[in-house]
Amino acid sequence: MRHHDLIVLGAGSGAAVIEDSFADLDVALVADGPVGGTCLNAGCIPSKMLSRTAEVVEEIRDCGGYDVDAELRGMDWSRVRARVFGRLDAHRDEARSGLERSGFVTVYPGRARFTGPRRLRVELPDGPTDIEADQVVIAAGARPVIPPVVADSGVHYETSDTIMRIARPPRRLAVLGGGYIAAELAQVFASAGSDVVIVEQAETLLGSLDESLAGAYTRLAAERFELRLGRELTRLDGADSADGPVELLLDDGSRIAADVLLVAVGRTPNSDRLDLAEAGVDVHEDGRIAVDAHQRTSAEGVWALGDVCAPVQLKHVANRQARIVAHNLRHPNDLRGNDHDVIPAAVFTRPQIATVGRTERQCRDAGLDYAVGTARYADVAYGWALEDETGFCKVLAERGTGRLLGAHILGAEAPTLIQPLVLAMTVGIDARTLATAPYWIHPALTEVVENALLALDG
């Protein structure tokens, strides 16, 4: 059995742990999948490159509102796909080559499972091999959830891991699920020319977001997609190949015919594939590996980071945790901690969405004494320039102290606009100070944030 100083399970954010400062160690990277993980190969980055392309399509389609006469001949999917994945695949290959050239990293291309404390068996193409280490980092990520009604049907389906690389947009796309992955990919394929129908059990899309965001987005989505809300898939019929049609039977007896089914009902940690009990690693009921504030698991010398343990499956959370683990591995007497109190998130749909902190429902349920400040894009000068009648910023603050509790934005550049609010919540700047102490550029779109803060006093 080969002994390493450090084994990292996972080539996404796990690979980010392996810094040059580890060059004096013998490091193993177990890569069950391409280097770069989900974010680079099938998640954040390609979906946002496609989302931006879709946004350009929609801007051209809507340009008449600016008195611009332009003709949209459509999205050239094959060229778009080649541009996106040609760039990302080259980056992936270079990242792997860099690891292999490092001189201190051994890459094991296979899936691993624990056989004992800090001992693993890796299934390689030419057979299994056993390895062990003084320290192990688990960064095994997550995978799409496939409901039994789909998994047991024998019918071909796509997930977010596969659909962005399909040869051509389907004529009609059925999307099962109403979360952020479903919303983003529905927008991409609608802009690419697909007729999109979304099936969601809840009564709104993006139901985990603040009620104002979810309601507004659902109303706008209904203008672009066919929505079947409050409905459940009870049966799936169709072919077992990508070339065949599918038919969805819903719980109200209605049927949906489509060329392709995209399953986007959530993601689950890959912890169940690791035989964690053999290593003495505890997990939560939802499958997440249990870690402390320093990213240590219950097993001595075993750490975890990213989607396999994080309460929120977001790349910026995994990146933060990777930096913490990298530091703590090298400085055991100076451990850094982590918290998840203020984590922003964004949805790159049209319009864009961003959120941080508590929703209004969570404030009510917690019995908080809070105020709500809202401002519309249509009421600021740059909102006029955008001809935006639907965008808004909503902030929630504790009465008396002005402590910001949450912020929610729907509209152009929402993921950028929310950052001053994230900063204020992180370092403890109250709403009045944030609104009145700094200058806010006129006529920039940030005035919608300023006005929402000022509306709290009103």
C-alpha positions as CSV (number, residue, x, y, z in Angstrom):
1,M,0.0,0.0,0.0
2,R,1.4,3.3,-1.1
3,H,1.7,6.0,1.6
4,H,1.1,9.7,0.9
5,D,1.4,12.7,3.2
6,L,-1.9,14.0,1.9
7,I,-4.8,12.6,-0.2
8,V,-7.4,14.9,-1.7
9,L,-10.7,13.2,-2.9
10,G,-12.1,15.4,-5.6
11,A,-10.6,17.4,-8.5
12,G,-12.9,20.4,-8.2
13,S,-12.5,22.7,-5.3
14,G,-10.4,19.9,-3.7
15,A,-7.7,20.6,-6.3
16,A,-7.6,24.2,-5.2
17,V,-6.3,23.0,-1.8
18,I,-3.1,21.8,-3.4
19,E,-1.0,25.0,-3.3
20,D,2.7,25.5,-4.1
21,S,3.3,25.5,-0.3
22,F,2.6,21.7,-0.4
23,A,5.6,21.1,-2.7
24,D,7.6,19.5,0.1
25,L,4.8,16.8,0.6
26,D,3.8,13.7,-1.3
27,V,0.3,14.6,-2.4
28,A,-2.3,12.3,-4.1
29,L,-5.3,13.7,-6.0
30,V,-8.1,11.2,-6.6
31,A,-10.1,12.5,-9.6
32,D,-13.4,10.8,-10.1
33,G,-14.2,13.0,-13.1
34,P,-12.4,15.8,-14.9
35,V,-10.2,18.3,-13.2
36,G,-12.1,21.5,-12.4
37,G,-15.1,19.6,-11.1
38,T,-18.7,20.5,-11.7
39,C,-18.1,24.3,-11.8
40,L,-15.7,24.3,-14.7
41,N,-17.1,21.3,-16.7
42,A,-20.9,21.2,-16.1
43,G,-22.0,23.9,-13.8
44,C,-21.3,27.5,-12.9
45,I,-19.0,28.6,-15.7
46,P,-20.5,27.0,-18.8
47,S,-24.0,27.8,-17.7
48,K,-23.1,31.4,-17.2
49,M,-21.3,31.6,-20.5
50,L,-24.5,30.2,-22.1
51,S,-26.7,32.5,-20.0
52,R,-24.8,35.5,-21.2
53,T,-25.2,34.3,-24.8
54,A,-29.0,33.9,-24.2
55,E,-29.1,37.4,-22.7
56,V,-27.6,38.8,-25.9
57,V,-30.3,37.0,-27.9
58,E,-33.0,38.5,-25.7
59,E,-31.5,42.0,-25.9
60,I,-31.6,41.8,-29.7
61,R,-35.2,40.4,-29.6
62,D,-36.3,43.2,-27.3
63,C,-34.3,46.0,-29.0
64,G,-37.5,47.5,-30.5
65,G,-38.2,49.0,-27.1
66,Y,-35.1,51.2,-27.7
67,D,-36.3,52.1,-31.2
68,V,-33.5,50.0,-32.7
69,D,-34.3,48.0,-35.8
70,A,-32.4,44.7,-35.8
71,E,-33.1,41.3,-37.2
72,L,-32.5,38.2,-35.0
73,R,-31.7,35.1,-37.0
74,G,-31.2,32.9,-34.0
75,M,-28.5,31.3,-31.9
76,D,-25.9,29.1,-33.7
77,W,-25.9,26.4,-31.0
78,S,-23.1,24.3,-32.5
79,R,-20.8,27.3,-32.6
80,V,-21.8,28.5,-29.2
81,R,-21.2,25.1,-27.7
82,A,-17.8,24.9,-29.5
83,R,-16.8,28.3,-28.2
84,V,-17.8,27.6,-24.6
85,F,-16.5,24.0,-24.2
86,G,-13.5,24.5,-26.5
87,R,-12.2,27.1,-24.0
88,L,-13.2,25.2,-20.8
89,D,-12.0,21.8,-22.0
90,A,-8.6,23.4,-22.8
91,H,-8.5,24.9,-19.4
92,R,-9.4,21.6,-17.8
93,D,-6.7,19.8,-19.7
94,E,-4.0,22.4,-18.8
95,A,-5.0,22.3,-15.1
96,R,-4.6,18.5,-15.1
97,S,-1.3,18.7,-16.9
98,G,-0.1,21.3,-14.4
99,L,-0.8,19.0,-11.5
100,E,0.9,16.1,-13.2
101,R,4.0,18.3,-14.0
102,S,4.2,19.6,-10.5
103,G,6.5,16.8,-9.3
104,F,4.8,16.4,-6.0
105,V,1.2,15.4,-7.0
106,T,0.1,11.9,-8.1
107,V,-3.2,11.9,-9.9
108,Y,-5.4,8.8,-9.5
109,P,-8.2,8.8,-12.2
110,G,-10.9,6.8,-10.5
111,R,-13.5,6.6,-7.7
112,A,-12.3,5.9,-4.2
113,R,-13.9,4.5,-1.0
114,F,-12.6,4.2,2.5
115,T,-11.4,0.8,3.8
116,G,-10.2,2.1,7.1
117,P,-9.0,5.3,8.9
118,R,-7.3,7.4,6.2
119,R,-7.1,4.4,4.0
120,L,-8.7,4.2,0.6
121,R,-9.2,1.8,-2.4
122,V,-9.2,3.6,-5.7
123,E,-10.8,1.9,-8.7
124,L,-8.5,2.6,-11.6
125,P,-8.9,1.7,-15.3
126,D,-6.3,-1.1,-14.9
127,G,-7.6,-2.4,-11.5
128,P,-7.9,-1.2,-7.9
129,T,-5.1,0.2,-5.8
130,D,-4.9,0.9,-2.1
131,I,-3.4,4.1,-0.7
132,E,-3.2,5.8,2.7
133,A,-2.1,9.1,4.1
134,D,-1.5,11.2,7.2
135,Q,-4.2,13.6,6.2
136,V,-7.2,13.2,3.9
137,V,-9.4,16.0,2.4
138,I,-12.8,14.9,1.2
139,A,-14.1,17.2,-1.6
140,A,-16.2,14.7,-3.5
141,G,-18.9,17.1,-4.5
142,A,-22.6,16.3,-5.3
143,R,-24.6,14.9,-8.1
144,P,-28.1,15.5,-9.6
145,V,-31.1,14.0,-7.8
146,I,-33.0,11.6,-10.0
147,P,-36.5,10.8,-8.7
148,P,-37.5,7.1,-8.8
149,V,-40.3,7.8,-11.3
150,V,-37.6,8.8,-13.7
151,A,-34.8,6.5,-12.7
152,D,-37.0,3.4,-12.9
153,S,-38.7,4.3,-16.2
154,G,-35.9,3.3,-18.6
155,V,-36.5,6.5,-20.5
156,H,-33.6,8.7,-21.5
157,Y,-33.2,12.0,-19.7
158,E,-30.7,14.8,-19.3
159,T,-29.3,16.5,-16.2
160,S,-27.3,19.7,-15.8
161,D,-24.3,17.5,-16.0
162,T,-25.1,16.5,-19.6
163,I,-27.6,18.9,-21.3
164,M,-25.2,21.7,-22.1
165,R,-23.2,19.5,-24.4
166,I,-26.1,18.1,-26.5
167,A,-25.7,18.3,-30.2
168,R,-28.7,20.6,-30.9
169,P,-31.5,22.4,-28.9
170,P,-34.6,20.2,-28.7
171,R,-37.7,21.5,-30.5
172,R,-39.6,21.0,-27.2
173,L,-37.9,20.7,-23.8
174,A,-39.6,19.5,-20.7
175,V,-38.0,20.7,-17.4
176,L,-38.7,18.8,-14.2
177,G,-38.0,21.1,-11.3
178,G,-38.4,24.8,-10.5
179,G,-35.2,25.8,-8.8
180,Y,-32.3,27.9,-10.0
181,I,-30.7,25.2,-12.2
182,A,-34.1,24.7,-13.9
183,A,-34.6,28.4,-14.3
184,E,-31.2,29.1,-15.8
185,L,-31.2,26.2,-18.3
186,A,-34.8,26.9,-19.3
187,Q,-33.8,30.4,-20.2
188,V,-30.8,29.2,-22.2
189,F,-32.7,26.7,-24.3
190,A,-35.7,29.0,-24.8
191,S,-33.2,31.6,-26.2
192,A,-31.7,28.9,-28.4
193,G,-35.1,28.2,-29.9
194,S,-36.6,25.5,-27.8
195,D,-40.3,25.5,-26.7
196,V,-40.0,25.1,-22.9
197,V,-42.5,23.6,-20.4
198,I,-41.6,23.5,-16.7
199,V,-43.2,21.0,-14.3
200,E,-42.9,22.0,-10.6
201,Q,-44.5,20.6,-7.5
202,A,-44.7,24.0,-5.7
203,E,-47.0,26.8,-6.7
204,T,-44.2,29.1,-7.6
205,L,-40.7,28.8,-9.2
206,L,-37.7,29.5,-7.1
207,G,-39.8,28.8,-4.0
208,S,-36.8,28.9,-1.6
209,L,-36.3,32.6,-2.3
210,D,-38.0,35.6,-0.7
211,E,-41.7,35.5,-1.6
212,S,-41.4,38.8,-3.5
213,L,-38.7,37.4,-5.8
214,A,-40.4,34.1,-6.3
215,G,-43.7,35.6,-7.1
216,A,-42.3,38.2,-9.5
217,Y,-40.1,35.8,-11.3
218,T,-42.9,33.2,-11.7
219,R,-45.2,35.9,-13.3
220,L,-42.4,36.8,-15.7
221,A,-41.6,33.2,-16.5
222,A,-45.2,32.5,-17.3
223,E,-44.9,35.0,-20.2
224,R,-42.0,33.0,-21.7
225,F,-42.5,29.3,-20.7
226,E,-45.4,27.0,-20.3
227,L,-45.7,26.4,-16.6
228,R,-47.3,23.4,-14.9
229,L,-47.2,24.4,-11.2
230,G,-48.4,22.4,-8.3
231,R,-48.1,19.3,-10.4
232,E,-46.2,16.0,-9.8
233,L,-44.8,13.6,-12.4
234,T,-46.4,10.2,-11.9
235,R,-45.2,8.4,-15.0
236,L,-42.6,8.8,-17.7
237,D,-42.9,7.1,-21.1
238,G,-40.6,7.2,-24.1
239,A,-37.4,5.9,-25.7
240,D,-34.2,4.9,-24.0
241,S,-32.1,6.9,-26.4
242,A,-31.4,10.6,-26.8
243,D,-33.1,10.5,-30.2
244,G,-36.5,9.4,-28.9
245,P,-39.4,11.5,-27.7
246,V,-40.7,11.5,-24.1
247,E,-44.1,11.8,-22.6
248,L,-44.8,13.0,-19.0
249,L,-48.0,12.0,-17.2
250,L,-48.8,14.4,-14.4
251,D,-50.9,13.8,-11.3
252,D,-53.9,15.7,-12.7
253,G,-54.1,13.3,-15.6
254,S,-52.6,15.7,-18.2
255,R,-49.8,14.7,-20.5
256,I,-46.8,16.6,-21.8
257,A,-45.0,15.5,-25.0
258,A,-41.4,16.6,-25.5
259,D,-38.3,15.8,-27.3
260,V,-36.0,16.0,-24.3
261,L,-36.5,15.8,-20.5
262,L,-34.2,17.8,-18.3
263,V,-34.3,16.6,-14.7
264,A,-33.4,19.5,-12.3
265,V,-35.0,18.8,-9.0
266,G,-31.9,19.3,-6.8
267,R,-28.4,17.9,-6.0
268,T,-27.3,15.4,-3.3
269,P,-23.9,15.0,-1.7
270,N,-21.7,12.1,-2.9
271,S,-21.0,11.1,0.7
272,D,-23.0,7.8,0.2
273,R,-20.4,6.6,-2.3
274,L,-17.4,6.8,0.0
275,D,-18.0,4.1,2.8
276,L,-17.5,6.8,5.3
277,A,-18.3,4.6,8.3
278,E,-15.0,2.7,7.6
279,A,-13.2,6.0,8.2
280,G,-15.2,7.0,11.2
281,V,-16.6,10.1,9.5
282,D,-20.1,11.2,10.7
283,V,-22.8,12.5,8.4
284,H,-25.9,14.5,8.9
285,E,-29.4,13.1,8.1
286,D,-29.4,14.8,4.7
287,G,-26.1,13.1,3.7
288,R,-23.8,16.0,4.3
289,I,-20.5,15.2,6.0
290,A,-20.5,16.8,9.5
291,V,-17.6,19.3,10.0
292,D,-16.7,21.8,12.6
293,A,-15.9,25.5,12.0
294,H,-12.3,24.5,10.8
295,Q,-13.7,22.0,8.3
296,R,-12.5,19.0,10.4
297,T,-14.7,15.8,10.3
298,S,-15.2,13.5,13.3
299,A,-12.3,11.4,12.2
300,E,-8.7,12.4,13.1
301,G,-6.8,13.8,10.2
302,V,-9.8,13.9,7.9
303,W,-11.2,17.2,6.5
304,A,-14.1,18.0,4.2
305,L,-15.1,20.9,2.0
306,G,-17.5,21.9,-0.7
307,D,-20.9,20.4,-1.7
308,V,-20.2,17.1,0.1
309,C,-20.5,19.0,3.5
310,A,-21.6,22.6,3.0
311,P,-25.1,23.7,4.1
312,V,-25.3,25.7,0.8
313,Q,-24.0,24.2,-2.4
314,L,-22.3,27.2,-4.0
315,K,-18.9,27.5,-5.6
316,H,-17.9,30.5,-3.6
317,V,-18.6,28.6,-0.4
318,A,-16.5,25.7,-1.6
319,N,-13.7,28.1,-2.6
320,R,-13.7,29.7,0.9
321,Q,-13.6,26.3,2.5
322,A,-10.7,25.2,0.3
323,R,-8.6,28.2,1.4
324,I,-9.4,27.4,5.0
325,V,-8.5,23.8,4.7
326,A,-5.3,24.6,2.8
327,H,-4.2,27.0,5.6
328,N,-5.2,24.6,8.4
329,L,-3.3,21.7,6.9
330,R,-0.1,23.7,6.9
331,H,-0.7,25.5,10.3
332,P,-2.3,23.1,12.7
333,N,-1.5,25.4,15.6
334,D,-3.2,28.4,14.0
335,L,-6.5,27.1,12.7
336,R,-8.8,29.4,10.8
337,G,-12.5,29.1,11.2
338,N,-15.5,29.5,8.9
339,D,-19.1,30.6,9.2
340,H,-22.1,30.6,6.9
341,D,-24.0,33.6,8.4
342,V,-23.9,35.8,5.3
343,I,-23.8,33.9,2.0
344,P,-25.1,35.6,-1.1
345,A,-26.5,33.7,-4.1
346,A,-27.5,34.6,-7.6
347,V,-29.7,33.2,-10.4
348,F,-28.6,34.1,-13.9
349,T,-32.0,34.2,-15.5
350,R,-33.7,37.0,-17.4
351,P,-34.1,39.1,-15.3
352,Q,-31.2,38.3,-13.0
353,I,-31.8,37.6,-9.3
354,A,-29.6,38.0,-6.2
355,T,-30.3,37.4,-2.6
356,V,-28.5,37.4,0.8
357,G,-29.7,36.8,4.4
358,R,-33.2,36.2,5.6
359,T,-36.3,36.2,3.6
360,E,-39.4,38.0,4.8
361,R,-41.0,34.8,5.7
362,Q,-38.0,33.8,7.8
363,C,-38.2,37.1,9.6
364,R,-41.9,36.6,10.4
365,D,-41.4,33.0,11.5
366,A,-38.5,34.1,13.8
367,G,-40.8,36.8,15.4
368,L,-38.4,39.6,14.5
369,D,-39.4,43.2,14.6
370,Y,-38.3,44.3,11.1
371,A,-38.9,47.0,8.5
372,V,-39.0,46.6,4.7
373,G,-37.6,49.0,2.2
374,T,-38.3,48.6,-1.5
375,A,-37.3,50.5,-4.5
376,R,-38.1,50.0,-8.2
377,Y,-35.7,50.1,-11.1
378,A,-38.4,52.2,-12.8
379,D,-37.9,55.0,-10.2
380,V,-34.2,55.6,-10.8
381,A,-32.7,57.3,-13.8
382,Y,-30.7,54.3,-15.1
383,G,-33.8,52.2,-14.7
384,W,-35.4,54.6,-17.2
385,A,-32.4,54.0,-19.5
386,L,-33.0,50.3,-19.2
387,E,-36.8,50.7,-19.8
388,D,-37.2,48.4,-16.8
389,E,-40.7,48.2,-15.4
390,T,-40.2,45.0,-13.4
391,G,-36.9,45.2,-11.5
392,F,-36.8,46.0,-7.7
393,C,-34.6,45.9,-4.7
394,K,-36.0,44.8,-1.3
395,V,-34.1,45.2,2.0
396,L,-35.1,43.9,5.5
397,A,-33.7,45.5,8.6
398,E,-34.2,45.3,12.3
399,R,-36.2,48.2,13.7
400,G,-34.4,50.3,16.1
401,T,-30.9,49.1,15.4
402,G,-31.0,49.2,11.6
403,R,-29.2,45.9,11.4
404,L,-29.6,44.5,7.9
405,L,-31.3,41.1,8.0
406,G,-31.7,40.3,4.3
407,A,-31.6,41.8,0.8
408,H,-33.3,40.6,-2.4
409,I,-32.9,42.0,-5.9
410,L,-34.6,41.2,-9.2
411,G,-33.4,42.9,-12.3
412,A,-30.3,43.7,-14.5
413,E,-27.0,43.3,-12.7
414,A,-28.6,42.0,-9.5
415,P,-25.5,39.8,-8.6
416,T,-23.3,42.9,-8.7
417,L,-25.8,45.3,-7.1
418,I,-26.2,43.2,-4.0
419,Q,-22.5,43.2,-3.1
420,P,-22.6,46.5,-1.0
421,L,-25.4,44.9,1.0
422,V,-23.4,41.7,1.5
423,L,-20.4,43.8,2.7
424,A,-22.6,45.7,5.1
425,M,-24.1,42.6,6.6
426,T,-20.7,40.9,6.9
427,V,-18.9,43.8,8.7
428,G,-21.9,45.1,10.6
429,I,-22.7,48.4,8.8
430,D,-26.3,49.4,9.7
431,A,-28.8,50.4,7.0
432,R,-28.8,54.2,7.8
433,T,-25.0,54.4,7.7
434,L,-24.9,52.5,4.5
435,A,-27.5,54.7,2.9
436,T,-26.1,58.1,4.0
437,A,-22.4,57.8,4.7
438,P,-21.0,56.9,1.2
439,Y,-21.8,58.8,-2.0
440,W,-23.9,56.8,-4.5
441,I,-23.2,57.6,-8.1
442,H,-25.9,59.3,-10.0
443,P,-27.4,58.1,-12.3
444,A,-25.9,54.6,-11.8
445,L,-28.2,51.6,-11.2
446,T,-26.8,51.4,-7.6
447,E,-29.3,54.2,-6.7
448,V,-32.0,51.5,-6.5
449,V,-30.1,50.0,-3.6
450,E,-29.7,53.4,-2.0
451,N,-33.4,54.2,-2.4
452,A,-34.4,50.8,-0.9
453,L,-32.2,51.6,2.2
454,L,-33.7,55.1,2.5
455,A,-37.2,53.7,2.2
456,L,-36.6,51.8,5.5
457,D,-36.9,55.1,7.3
458,G,-40.0,56.0,5.4
